[in-house]
Amino acid sequence: MNEKVITLPNRDEMLERLLKVSNDSHKQQNFYPILLKKAGQELVAQGVVLMLALAIHDYVEGMPPVMVNLMYMEAPDLIDALVIDAETAEEAKSFLQEAISATKK
């Protein structure tokens, strides 16, 4: 892994990109604000996955367990929306898949 550092989009661009993934009003009000706190931060691919995992964890609290799975199904699209560098996005998605696979063992 190359540990390439990327900078997340600024808040406005980040929200615009997230809305292209899903414009669901519940996510707009409850999930996206968690992610938007990280706007403009520098992260490596694993950091992007960790950021998403923590945001999903906070978002689904108190919801049916299936919501976790639904959110992780959308995670690759969220990575593509947030990570402009294609190589780093692929690395993040690969790391995410490894992490998901490891939890199923």
Buried (B, 14 or more C-beta within 10 A) or exposed (E): EEEEEBEBBEBEBBBEBBBEBBEEEEBBEEBBEBBBEBBEEEBBBBBBBBBBBEBBEEBBEEEEEEBBEEBBEBBBBBBBBBBBBEEBBBBBBEBBBEBBEEEEE
